[in-house]
Amino acid sequence: MCKKLIIVFCLIYSGVVSASSATGKAAKNSLYQHASPYLAMHGRDPVKWQEWNQQTVEIARRQGKLLFVSSGYFSCHWCHVMQRESYQNDAVAALLNKHFIPVKVDRELNSALDANLIDFVERTQGQAGWPLNVFITPEGFPLVGFTYVPPDNFVQILNSLVKEWRTKEQELKDLAQAASTELSTAEVSQSTQLPSDLAAGMMQVFVNQNFTYVDDLQGGYGQQNKFPSVPKLDALLSIYKKNPDEQIKQFLDLTLQNMASQGLRDQLGGGFYRYVVDPNWQIPHFEKMLYDNALLASLYYQASIILDEPNYKVIGDETLDFILRELDTESPAFAASLSAVDDKGIEGGYYLWDRDQLKNILTKDEMQVVSLFWGVSGGPDLEDGHHLIQAADIKTVSDELKISVGKASNIIDSAKRKMLKLRVKRSLPKDSKILTAWNGLTLSALIEGAKHKGNERYKVAAAQLVKTIRKQLWNEQTKTLYRASGKHGPLGDGTLEDYAYVAQGLFAWWQLSKKPEDKKLLEEILNQAWLRFYPQQGGQQGWQLAENMLLKYGTGQTIVSDSPMPSPSAVIIEMSYQYARLSGDKPLQDQALRALNVGFKQLQSDAFWYATQIKTILSVQ
């Protein structure tokens, strides 16, 4: 079925029509001054953008038009490029407005829709990313999708699709519906008895698959773009803790050290970028996301204990300090992201340096040490300046300059202070909306940090964040979580990942606080998650990423794969089981075991993509 959809994608390239470069000052559309900074930035596009909701889908049905759904996020570089080239182009806008119902989606507010569309594009095109653009039938079935394309190609796609829809509408509808139906039957179980050898078997399967994807020389996965891939590394840590193996330890240390010392991490201010564009961890895509940094802080804290490496604790501290300092908002909760592009329109400009700048603020000794330690002695590695990476360890620097390690460290610290003092005068756009799920992950990270000596500040921040979740992100009357909070109040309904990650954070907090009110809130959120996202009778069974999905694709999943974040269904299962074990809630424990006792064939074949599910099996059995 997916092959047929690929043929559809080929058909839409049947003719080329160039896009006019003419652009004009557009009137305000429905996204003008939206609470989401990403949607608001499209508020003056000439495209007549709508939001994804029941009313918009009804318009598509009445008019018999395809929905054009474009999903992205505020700190996405290529989303800005496609907006500038296509969505602010009058000719492109005219085509979209006349023949389609254009819909703009903030993937961070509508993560369930985005996740299902990502899955669809990956299955039909082989890869996906953002901006994510998908044409959807008026009945809610995705037809064809793609990521960034230049404006001429985009116009070619639009014109070809108009022709195909005009002559083959019913055929395309039937094809889209059939493809979606293939993925809508979930496996369910009534048994609470897991196979006795399940954990050992799945652990070995995951390890074997894991080492078919690794980069043995540089760490991480793959030979092109490299992402932190925290769920996989987290599962490996759990496996190593249960069954120490030198190959696993070497891979984890190599990966963790390179992620921290090279281009993925901000060497001055702490915090990790979203990914690097090369296999050697050198050149980052410069946006910083709250979820990445929360997950990585937790990972490094756990690694510091399991792998017995004190420096990983330092990296965890610096990552949380970055979150507290640079992702702060007017409330004790934390902002979604920092843009990759600075206020001058330069990608990474906020973080880059030229030697003249450094010479103006550093002493001769500082310049010598910095040049060796961060590799800024030659020409810049990027067009707009040097991006700091650790080019040599501190011992090598001290030997080269014939000074003590202590003196070299002090000089680096002095240079850091001067550079940060200058850097804070630069400007970097922030997406200040408060995402419930990502703040749940941050709560878990703060509590991981608070377990370590000297980190009382993280416990204080965690306590304030719990209060914010109660007051700002949780509706006590309706027993619901909101998806987010913006400057005008709540934004959207909570999804499976919101309930999962908040439950995970609250479980850790309850273990620390021992307060009955924390236990009560945790129990309510777990129970609501099962009620809302794992229907047991009638209609659709299996996991649903959100309630009342308008998209008729990917509903009713047996197990949910990891994304850059852990599988939310696996997190709910593990938190429910652990909570039930401690509180004596036998029905909840049985529910968790039944939901875990499925999908073994899928896990056997694709274990690498279900790391959190396998980690959950290990924690239960």
Summary of the structure (lengths in Angstrom):
residues: 621
radius of gyration: 24.9
end to end distance: 37.7
largest distance: 77.7
contacts: 2164
relative contact order: 0.11
helix: 54%
strand: 11%
